Amino acid sequence: MNKPAGSPEEFDAVVVGAGFSGLYMLYRLRQLGLSVKAFDSADDVGGTWYWNRYPGARCDIPTTDYTYSFDPELEKVWTWSEKYATQPEILDYLRFVADRYGLRADIEFSTSVTSARWDEQEKRWSIATDRGTQLRCRYYIMASGCLSMPKSLDIKGTDRFAGKVYFTSGWPHEDVDFTGQRVAVIGTGSSGIQSIPLIARQASQLTVFQRTPNFSVPAHNGPAPADRLAWLARDREEYRDAARWSRGGMPVELTDVLGVTASETVARERFEDAWKQGQLFAILGVFADQGVNPASNMIVGDMIREKIRSVVHDPQTADALCPKDHYFGTKRPCLDSGYFETYNLPHVRLVDLHKQPIMSITEDGIDTADESFGFDAIVYATGFDAMTGALAAVNATGRDGLALTEKWAAGPSTYLGLMTTGFPNFFMITGPGSPSVLSNMAVSIEQHVDWVADCLRDMGAEGFETIEPTPVAEAGWDQHVRDCGAITLHPTANSWYMGANVPGKPRVFLPYIGGVDAYRQACDDVVAQDYLGFRRTGPGGERCHDGVIRRMQPDVSLVLQVMATMGLPPMETLSADDARAMMALAAAARPPSPEVGEVTDGVMPGPAGDLPYRLYRPATAGPHPVVVYFHGGGWVLGDLDSDDPLCRDLCVRSDTVIVSVNYRHAPEARFPAAAEDAYAALRWTAAHAGELGGIPGQIAVAGWSAGGNIAAVACQLARDAGGPPVSGQLLLTPVTDSDMTRPSYDENGDGYVLTTPLMHWFWDYYADPADRGDPRAAPLRGNLEGLPPACIVTADFDPLRDDGLAYADALEAAGTQVRRVRARGHTHTSVTMVGVVISGAPVRAEIAEALRDFFPSRTSLGNPLE
Ligand SMILES: Cc1cc2nc3c(=O)[nH]c(=O)nc-3n(C[C@H](O)[C@H](O)[C@H](O)COP(=O)(O)OP(=O)(O)OC[C@H]3O[C@@H](n4cnc5c(N)ncnc54)[C@H](O)[C@@H]3O)c2cc1C
């Protein structure tokens, strides 16, 4: 590069880090013909595997998978010696890679990047190092590692100790010999668990200080698994592709067995098989629901605790080693070789810091609340400031002097974990908001590096000089990352995934848990949609196709995917009876519904005969307000069973008696039968509220879909007939009009279960075209004065979304109080899928709150299901 004398050296790109990420990034950028400078604070390549040289350090993803895959020739010339390679072997591998591709020439070692500043005028980053190097580059790429910034010690007196001090994350290069020494290990995360058995072999006394016990599974190390080797030998590319499109970055068969429904025999067999495999993804995948369902998770957790107790002889020590404060998998589980067995050795002792916390490190040891210990050496295995630590350590300022640490003060915010708004041309390899530490990182790193390299290639080809995500895209991705985390058990744990191990760090679930496959698809989709959500600029102008790449709740999209694989016929191609039979089959396969105090079936008189009803009574002392509920199903389908889980859920959450009414259906009884039945049911229930265990005068109506339609109509009829008085109307994604030209019919009319053709089918069965403008069919067209307060729920991916919104607008215009609940990322049906779609629970909690608010004289009970 030409540079005027005295000015900083110029590069196309600066890469920070020379581990797995930095090395491959350098390789790809060079392939593009870009000038690149890489830095690492270490004096050699390797990253994680350079620093973490503690005894027992190994990978915990099998080496068949924890390896580069970008060059088939590299795979031919390198053979791993065992299933889980040791640190020296992995370091040798990375050195081998650096040499093979001549990468060292562009890496400056023993040099830390200390600051990076974006110059908007020049469209360049100014980079400074601790060696005083100043340079400028167009692209600033942090390949600085998720687990590369050791956590600062938060123990008193650490500088007082006169003996030897070691950190697992910065182990000396020369051999450390603990023979005959009294050694303390503080910390029982992965590094502690890997090193403790080996330190115990040398030390004369080993004392382990444990803050939180961790789940650990025997690694059963040995030769690489024969089945994987055979697959790789047969078709390497197929294997690698399967890994790239897998959930965790390694081909693993996923189960659909649920812990909550599995028999004890099946559960035990599945667990023992996973235990034998000694493989993280196996033990994390015993059941399909163990990551989201506490009961299912407990089955696995209990079996691991049973294993720990069967190994550790001293019951008190065994008990202290059993994790009880977090669900299995919500902290990174460990793979070990003889960890729990180590505690049976006479010279090894466990100190439970919950019982006797460390007061201070002293000159010759450690003082806890109860004892003084003398040591010759202390080993800190205290973990990392994960995912954001290394990124924040560089003083990075983006446009308008915005500091990255300031922008991320409440937690990181990224688009795809790759970039962040306000910091043009700044890329992160496996940044927060990407699968990173939840995956086989070799696969995730290659995917990120490839994405960045391809992006720079495309920018070059199209004449762009800068790229940056838009605020809309970034906010959308952050939301999606949060949504994915929220349906899992992860947020319940004080883990480093949550930033909870570092005092003062915002409590945010940092990685993306939607899966390597889903993530790769999202990244590919962004590119396919002309870099959706990125603003690119160049001398020729700017281009930006703004938008959000994933708006649907992750569990809703999973349900849709499963349904798509079932090959069900579209309902509108069936007869009403066949459609009803299909609904009944689906209902039979549902998971158990919430328990309520009492459920009784009965009949009430209707205009044309008895109407069956089902009454749900809360377990709390009555009397309760009463909600008359009408099920969904387009006036054609549905019955007391179809909406049973929703009614139970509403009953428990809102602490009201729910009277679910089976009104007459079309085509047997067409319009206005359903509407008339709804009003009759309201009248009868109001008249008999006391007998039903309700509070007379405290009656609301509720309904979902077509049930919402007749609930709204019942309110209008009650007003016109002078009663009964209704305290409120809960309309859950209701049909309020027969006009199907509103935009939501276009936007969401296909692919989200309730389709536009299906709505036509419903209307055709229910009402003659001439009747469809009647307010008893289309309540939006009625007189909306003097109606009870409403709660109207609309879902983003629902053809009826605009029906609900139009009714809310119209009611408000007529002076009615309306509470709008937006089921963000949901379809017409998903909020009602109790026990299946977890992300529906907060929406139902809000609905229940609205129901309770209809009856202000009742005291608020909170949400009993939360
Ligand atoms: C003990 C241990 C075991 C692990 N085992 C596995 C495993 O089995 N499977 C798996 O998938 N993952 C594992 N991981 C995660 C591991 O970090 C990744 O697999 C992978 O090595 C990360 O590579 P990287 O290049 O992104 O980051 P790193 O390997 O962390 O490299 C980042 C480099 O950047 C340098 N750096 C950071 N900031 C600066 C700066 N400002 N200036 C200069 N240099 C800087 C650091 O010195 C470091 O060398 C493990 C992590 C640890 C700590």
The ligand as an SDF file (V2000), in Angstrom:
LIG
                    3D

 53 58  0  0  0  0  0  0  0  0999 V2000
  -11.1210  -24.2470   27.7790 C   0  0  0  0  0  0  0  0  0  0  0  0
  -12.0040  -24.0580   26.6250 C   0  0  0  0  0  0  0  0  0  0  0  0
  -12.4480  -25.1460   25.9110 C   0  0  0  0  0  0  0  0  0  0  0  0
  -13.2570  -24.9800   24.8150 C   0  0  0  0  0  0  0  0  0  0  0  0
  -13.7140  -26.0760   24.1370 N   0  0  0  0  0  0  0  0  0  0  0  0
  -14.5160  -25.9110   23.0780 C   0  0  0  0  0  0  0  0  0  0  0  0
  -15.0000  -27.0370   22.3460 C   0  0  0  0  0  0  0  0  0  0  0  0
  -14.7050  -28.1670   22.6370 O   0  0  0  0  0  0  0  0  0  0  0  0
  -15.8400  -26.8190   21.3100 N   0  0  0  0  0  0  0  0  0  0  0  0
  -16.1940  -25.5710   20.9530 C   0  0  0  0  0  0  0  0  0  0  0  0
  -16.9690  -25.4330   20.0090 O   0  0  0  0  0  0  0  0  0  0  0  0
  -15.7450  -24.5000   21.5950 N   0  0  0  0  0  0  0  0  0  0  0  0
  -14.9100  -24.6410   22.6460 C   0  0  0  0  0  0  0  0  0  0  0  0
  -14.4630  -23.5410   23.3110 N   0  0  0  0  0  0  0  0  0  0  0  0
  -14.7800  -22.2080   22.7960 C   0  0  0  0  0  0  0  0  0  0  0  0
  -13.5850  -21.6910   21.9920 C   0  0  0  0  0  0  0  0  0  0  0  0
  -13.3240  -20.4390   22.4800 O   0  0  0  0  0  0  0  0  0  0  0  0
  -13.9120  -21.6830   20.5020 C   0  0  0  0  0  0  0  0  0  0  0  0
  -14.1610  -22.9930   20.0790 O   0  0  0  0  0  0  0  0  0  0  0  0
  -12.8020  -21.1740   19.5970 C   0  0  0  0  0  0  0  0  0  0  0  0
  -11.5570  -21.6000   19.9580 O   0  0  0  0  0  0  0  0  0  0  0  0
  -12.8590  -19.6810   19.5190 C   0  0  0  0  0  0  0  0  0  0  0  0
  -12.0110  -19.2300   18.5490 O   0  0  0  0  0  0  0  0  0  0  0  0
  -11.8760  -17.6780   18.2700 P   0  0  0  0  0  0  0  0  0  0  0  0
  -10.7780  -17.5190   17.3160 O   0  0  0  0  0  0  0  0  0  0  0  0
  -13.1810  -17.1310   17.9080 O   0  0  0  0  0  0  0  0  0  0  0  0
  -11.5160  -17.0400   19.6630 O   0  0  0  0  0  0  0  0  0  0  0  0
  -10.2770  -17.3230   20.5760 P   0  0  0  0  0  0  0  0  0  0  0  0
   -9.7690  -18.6760   20.3560 O   0  0  0  0  0  0  0  0  0  0  0  0
  -10.6760  -16.9510   21.9320 O   0  0  0  0  0  0  0  0  0  0  0  0
   -9.2000  -16.3110   20.0360 O   0  0  0  0  0  0  0  0  0  0  0  0
   -9.3300  -14.9500   20.2050 C   0  0  0  0  0  0  0  0  0  0  0  0
   -7.9800  -14.3310   20.2340 C   0  0  0  0  0  0  0  0  0  0  0  0
   -8.1430  -12.9220   20.1590 O   0  0  0  0  0  0  0  0  0  0  0  0
   -7.1680  -12.3290   20.9320 C   0  0  0  0  0  0  0  0  0  0  0  0
   -7.6180  -11.0090   21.3180 N   0  0  0  0  0  0  0  0  0  0  0  0
   -8.7720  -10.6650   21.9220 C   0  0  0  0  0  0  0  0  0  0  0  0
   -8.8360   -9.3340   22.0810 N   0  0  0  0  0  0  0  0  0  0  0  0
   -7.7140   -8.8300   21.5520 C   0  0  0  0  0  0  0  0  0  0  0  0
   -7.2060   -7.5270   21.4090 C   0  0  0  0  0  0  0  0  0  0  0  0
   -7.8820   -6.4730   21.8200 N   0  0  0  0  0  0  0  0  0  0  0  0
   -6.0210   -7.3750   20.8160 N   0  0  0  0  0  0  0  0  0  0  0  0
   -5.3190   -8.4220   20.3760 C   0  0  0  0  0  0  0  0  0  0  0  0
   -5.7370   -9.6860   20.4930 N   0  0  0  0  0  0  0  0  0  0  0  0
   -6.9250   -9.8800   21.0700 C   0  0  0  0  0  0  0  0  0  0  0  0
   -6.9850  -13.2460   22.1050 C   0  0  0  0  0  0  0  0  0  0  0  0
   -5.6960  -13.1210   22.6540 O   0  0  0  0  0  0  0  0  0  0  0  0
   -7.2070  -14.6060   21.4730 C   0  0  0  0  0  0  0  0  0  0  0  0
   -5.9950  -15.2090   21.1840 O   0  0  0  0  0  0  0  0  0  0  0  0
  -13.6370  -23.6880   24.4180 C   0  0  0  0  0  0  0  0  0  0  0  0
  -13.2250  -22.5830   25.1540 C   0  0  0  0  0  0  0  0  0  0  0  0
  -12.4080  -22.7660   26.2460 C   0  0  0  0  0  0  0  0  0  0  0  0
  -11.9720  -21.5600   27.0070 C   0  0  0  0  0  0  0  0  0  0  0  0
  1  2  1  0
  2  3  1  0
  2 52  2  0
  3  4  2  0
  4  5  1  0
  4 50  1  0
  5  6  2  0
  6  7  1  0
  6 13  1  0
  7  8  2  0
  7  9  1  0
  9 10  1  0
 10 11  2  0
 10 12  1  0
 12 13  2  0
 13 14  1  0
 14 15  1  0
 14 50  1  0
 15 16  1  0
 16 17  1  0
 16 18  1  0
 18 19  1  0
 18 20  1  0
 20 21  1  0
 20 22  1  0
 22 23  1  0
 23 24  1  0
 24 25  2  0
 24 26  1  0
 24 27  1  0
 27 28  1  0
 28 29  2  0
 28 30  1  0
 28 31  1  0
 31 32  1  0
 32 33  1  0
 33 34  1  0
 33 48  1  0
 34 35  1  0
 35 36  1  0
 35 46  1  0
 36 37  1  0
 36 45  1  0
 37 38  2  0
 38 39  1  0
 39 40  1  0
 39 45  2  0
 40 41  1  0
 40 42  2  0
 42 43  1  0
 43 44  2  0
 44 45  1  0
 46 47  1  0
 46 48  1  0
 48 49  1  0
 50 51  2  0
 51 52  1  0
 52 53  1  0
M  END
$$$$
